[in-house]
Amino acid sequence: MTKPISKDIKTNLNHETATIDWNELLKHFARGVVINVDAGMDLIDVAHGMATDDVKTMESWLKDGTVRRASDNDARDWTAREPLFWCVVAAPWVLVQEQKDPASLH
């Protein structure tokens, strides 16, 4: 018996996460493909929702603002602070979640 497809997608997405700094993320922001995921959300769950086209769930997250396209205000803030992010690609989108505690990356 094979694993469910969605579990394989989640596993693959999880293996494809990485940390990224603002300087590396800037080129993706300039292309308009950065999606900012609230710190209280599970980044892999959000990427899975996008990858599997879970419209109902994505609409809910977009409506409540926990998942949103990165804004110019975000870019200004990130330029000033230079934070680190958890990052995963759900093509064509680059999903990021700012790491509030850089020590958690080690």
N, C-alpha and C positions, 0 to 999 in steps of 0.2 A: 504494500500500500504506500502511495506517495504522500508527501506532506501537502497540505492545502496551499494553493498558489499564494494567497495573501501572507501566509507565514513565511514562505520563501522570500517574498518581497521585503517583509520587515527584517528578516535576517540579513539580506543583502544590503539594505539601507543602513542597518546598524553597523555593518562592517565597512561601510563607505563614509562614515562620519570622520571628521577631523577638526582640529582646532585651526583657526585662521585669524589673522590680525586684520585690522582695518585697512592697512596698506594693501594687503592681498585682496581684500574684498572690494576695494574701491572700483576696480575695473568692471566688476559684475554690477555694482550699483550704477555705474555710468551707463550700462546696457539696459537698466531698468528691470532686472530680473531678481533682485534681492527681496526675499520675503522675511519679515521680522516676526519671530515667534516668541510670544510672551514667556517669561522665565518659568511660570507655573505650568506650562504645557509640556507634554512629552514630544520632543523634536521628531522622534521616529514615528510616532502616531500621526503627526501632522504630515510628514513626508509620505507616509503610507496612504493617508487620505487623498493627497494630491496624485500620487502615482496610480491609485486605483479609481480615480475620478469619483470619489464619494461626495457628490454634489451637496446632499443634504447636510452632512457634517461640516463640510467646508463653508457653506453658506452661514451656518450657525457661528462658526469661529470668526468669519469675516464680519458678521453683523455685530458680535460683541467685542471686536477689536483685539482679540487674543492672537489673531493671525492677520497680518496686514502687509501691504507692500511698504518697503522702507521709504521714508520720506526725506525731503531735503533737510528738515529739522533733525532727523536721525543722523544724517550725514555730517551736519555741522557739529552735533554733539559728539559723535564718534571721532571726528577729526580732532576735537579738543582733548578728548580723554584717551584715545587710542586703546580701546578695550580689546579683549580676546573674545572669540565666538566659537561655539560649537557650530559646525556647518555640515550640511548634507545636500546633495543635488537630487532634485526630483525634476528632471529636465522638462521644460527649459529653465525652471526656477532653481535658485540657490537659497535654501532655507537656512537662516541663522538664528542663533539664540545667544544673547550676550551672557558671558560668564561673569556673574557678580563677584565670585570669589575665585581669583586666579589660582589660588592654592589647590582648588578642586580639580585642576587640570593635570596634576601630577600624581 
